Amino acid sequence: MAMKKYAIIGHPVGHSLSPPMHNAAFAEIGLAAEYRAFDVAPDELSSFMDGPGKTLDGFNITVPHKGAITRYLDEIDERAAVAGSVNTVKRHRDRLKGFSTDGYGLEKAIEEAFGLNVASKAFLLLGAGGAARAAAFHLLTSSASAVLIVNRTLGKAKALVEELGKNFPDAHAEAVSASDREALAVVAERADVLVQSTSLGLREDDPSPFPKELLRPTLPVFEMIYKKTRLLEDAEKADAPAANGVGMLVHQGAKAFEIWTGENAPVETMRRVVETALEGVK
Ligand code: NAP
């Protein structure tokens, strides 16, 4: 059988953990397949899709192409269409179908880390960028009762809340400025889970995006960043259950693997490869 070809397309993409994670998964189930990274700048996406993209059986899309890729697709899964964001594409003959597995990865990782079902829960989301957007749409589709969106730029949180309101008229969505300390205390009190989806914490000396006095043992903290950030350190001190973003990465990848191959993903192998790779960069 011909070698199947998969990839991640993004810019930048050099440090992506997806190639080792998926190559280990293919090896584990004995599938003749390879997965590599393509660094494609925004103005190169069209020529990429007309060239190397045509040889791929499936691919992941990351920043900044999750919205732009939709114009090259023949079909989009309903959840991805609602969120306007695609991170996984599967080729069937000459047709390309897009999916979004980020929200699934988040939901599964939250269930796994905290033993809780997202239905009927209120989520405090830090951030209003692409990751927060995918999370908010997915959580409300999965019957979360509320998303309380805290962002540095209030206008961006408000724009997201307006869109959510149109798509989920029965759910509660609210925008809060990250600098409004009083409003933060109110939404923190109402939340069942805190999800950190800003990029604050990627750098070693980044401060926490959330006041530590508002953390408590009954507010689990899910940090989308893969490492131990200041927020995770504060959560530990406050006795709050806490998890980093590795579970989300692994489960969004596992779902993509299942979409492409129709096989159950070897989740524990994928997790081990990611954790080993992260140990190496410490
Ligand atoms: P993005 O679209 O660029 O959004 C960035 C967000 O971070 C915005 O809300 C932005 O606020 C906020 N932000 C950036 N710098 C800040 C600062 N100095 N102070 C306060 N807020 C700041 O990025 P994204 O794609 O949503 O990704 C966000 C994070 O999620 C990244 O760390 C990424 O690695 C992580 N992520 C993890 C996974 C996973 O599988 N674990 C998946 C996707 C993303 P403004 O609106 O005010 O600019």
Residues whose N, C-alpha, C, O or C-beta is under 5 A from the ligand:
A	BS01	NAP	G127 A128 G129 G130 A131 A132 N151 R152 T153 K156 S197 T198 S199 L200 M224 I225 G245 M248 L249
